[in-house]
């Protein structure tokens, strides 16, 4: 094992230990100087492999999709980058629409509203076009992504969030699929409410100018790695507006014009 491999393993171990203990750790990029983006994605995959064997609730998991993060200019500017990132969605991260997100298996969660694409066909890059995405998409859904971080106080750089599975926590999908035909996603308005009060607003244009653009980006990145986005996968395309912090007892609902609404409640698994 090379020194680089040992460093990657050490960072993966620290992040995984934080995730298992539900206790945030020190910022990896500060503790382990010199980490680059290739390191970060390798670290991400080490811990995804661990969670495939033993997931959030102690059982094996499976990959059900991908999330695209850092799709707004404001967030990219904050982290000093000009590109999104991606993470892996596992089946134990899914929360039913209207269901309960168990907050005590999270560390420092926040919620944001997104458009979820569900592929009906494989999508292989590079060279993917918007038309390819439209043709490959079976339907879209309103979604809430519950982002989370194993890094204390969300003090992250780009490589920190990539290594931490793109700060993925859980996700909630709506139950009413909508075909992309005639949907104006660029101008589709979004309102995210917490406990009945609107806490975030936005529109499709906040996500790389159009949510379809985010899927194009992901398909091309996967193609460059020799991988394919597969039929049936869920793709969270990125936030349509600012995130909101969530706590035990909060009820969050996202409404996206043309797609409907999706909601969840945050509660301890020990309640009741």
N, C-alpha and C positions, 0 to 999 in steps of 0.2 A: 504494500500500500504506500502510495506517495504521500509527501507532506500535504499536498493539496487535498488528496482524498481524506486524510486524517482531519484536516480542518473542516471539510464539508461534513464529515461524520460528527465532529464535535458540535458544530452549530445545529445540526439536525437533532442531536441528542438533547441540547439545551432547550430548543423549541418544543420538542416532544414532551420533555419532562414538565415544562410549563403548562402545556396543553392538558396533560394527564392530571396534574395537581390543581389545575385551574388557578394558578398563581403566575402572573406575568413575570418574564425574565428580563435581564438587561438587554440592551440593544445589541444585536449580533454584530452589526457593522462597526460598532465601537469596541466591542470585546475582541473581535477577530479582524484586525486591520487587513485591508487589501482584498476583501471579497468583491467579486465582480458579478455581472448578471448571469454568466454561465454557471458560476458557483451557486447562485441563488436558485436557479431552476433545478440544478442537480440536488440541492438540499430539499427543495419542495418535493421532488420525486421520491427521495429517501423516506420522507415521512408519509407521503401518500401510500407508499408500499406497506409501511407499518400499519396504517389504518385500514388497508384492505384486509389485513389479517385480524386486526382487533380494533374495532371502531369506537365510536363515542359511547356505546352502551355495552362494550365488551364482546360484541359479536363481529364476525367477518362482514365486510361491506363490499359494495361494487360501485363502479363508476357509472353515473347516470348523466353526466354532462360537464360543461365547463362554465366558468364565469370570466367575464372580461371586466377588468378594473381600470381605474385611472383614465376614464374616457372624457373628462371635462378639462378644459384649458386651465381652470383654476387649480385643480388638484395636481395636474402635471407641472404647473408653475411652482406650486408649493414644494414638490419633490425634486424640482430641477431637471425634469425629463421632458421629452416630446413624444412619448410613446405610451400606449396602454400596457397592461400586463394581463396575465391569465392565471387561473387556478383551476382545480379539479373539484367537481361536485360529486359527492358520494350519497348513496341512498339514505344513510342515517342522518343526513343533514336536512332532509325534506320535512317540512311541517305542513299538515293539511290546511287548506283554506278554512279559516274560522277556528282553527285548532289552537293548541297551546305549544309555545316554544319554551322548553325547559331552561330557564335562565341560569340554574345552578350548574349546568354543564358548559356554560359560556364564561368568558373572563371579563370582558369590558365591551359589551355589545352595543351596536348602533344599527339603525334601520334606514333603508333607502328604497325608493320605488324604481322599478325597471320594467322593460319589456323583455319577456322571455320568448325565444324562438325555439320551436320544436321541429327538428328536421324530419322530413319524410323520405329524403334521399341522402346518400353520402355526399359530402362536399369536400372536394379535393383541390388543393392549391399546389403551387402558387399560380397567380394569374386569375384568381377568382374575380368575377364582376358582380355588381349589384343584381344584375339579371339572374346570375347563377344562384345567388342567395334566395331571391324571390321564388325561383323555380324549385329549389330544394326544400323550402320551408313548408311543412304541412300546415302549421297554424302558429299563431302567437297568443300569448297570455299575459295578463297583468301579473306582476311579481313583486314581492318584497324580498330584498336580500338583507339578511342579518349579518353584517360584517362584524368581525371580531379580531382581536390582536393578542398574540402571546407576548408582545413587547410592552413593557411597562409604560403606562401613560400615553400610549400611541405615539411614542417618540420614534418615528420610523423614517428611514430613507427608502429609496426605490428597491435596493437589494434586500432590505429587511422585510418589506411587505411581500416581495416575490418569494423569498425563502419560506415565509409563513403562509404558504398556499394562497397568496394574493389576499390575505386578511379575510378569508372565508370563514363563516360561522355556520349559518343555516340559511334556508330559503323557503319561501311560501309561494306556490303557484295558484292562480285563479282556476276555477273549474269550468269556465265557459270559453272554449277555443274559438278564435276568430281567424278566418283566412286573411291573408295579406291583401287580397284583391280589394282595391278601392279604399284602403286605409291610408290616411295621410299622417304617417307616423312622425314626420318632421315637425309638424305643427300641433300634434296631439298634446293637449294640456294635461298636466299631472298635479294632483293635490294629495299630499301625505298628511294624514291626521293622527294625532295621538290623544287618546282619551277624549275624542270628540272635537278637538281643536286643531285647525290646520297649522302645521309646523314647517311645512316645506312645499314649495310649488316649483314647477318647471315645465319643460316640454321636450319632445323628442330631439330637437336640435341641440340640446345640451350634451347629447351623447355622440361625440365625434361628428356633429352636424346632422346625423341621421343614424338611428340604431342599426340600420342595415350596414352602414359603413364599419361598425364595430365587428360584425360577423365576417365581413370581407377581410378585415385585418386578421382576425383569428384564423380563418381558413388559410390565408396566405402564410402565416407564421407556422401553422401546422404542416403545410405543404413543404416549406423549406426544411422542416425537420424530418420529412419523409413519412408524415402521419396524415391521417384522414379523419375529418369530423364525420361521425357515423350516423346513419339514419336512426331516429329515435332519441338522439341526445338532446338534452335541454341546454340552451345557451343563454345565459343571463348577459344581456348586451351592455349593461352599464347604467349608472344612475342618471335619472332625469332631473334631479335637483339635489339640494343639500341633504346630508344625513341628519338623523336625530338620535340622541342618546336614549336608551330605554332602560327601564328598571322593573323590578318585580311588581306585577299588578297592572302594568301599562297595556293598553289595547291600541294597536296600530292598524290603520287602514289606508290603502293606496287606491286612488281612483285615477284611471287614465282614459281620456276621451276616446271613444270607439272600442275600448277593450273591456270596460266595466271595472269592477273592484275586487280587491283581495284583502284579507285581514288575518290577524292572529293576536293572541294574548300571551303575555309573558308571565310565567308563574314558576315557582319552585316545584320540582318533582315531588317534594315532600308534602306539598299541600294536599290535604284530604287523606 
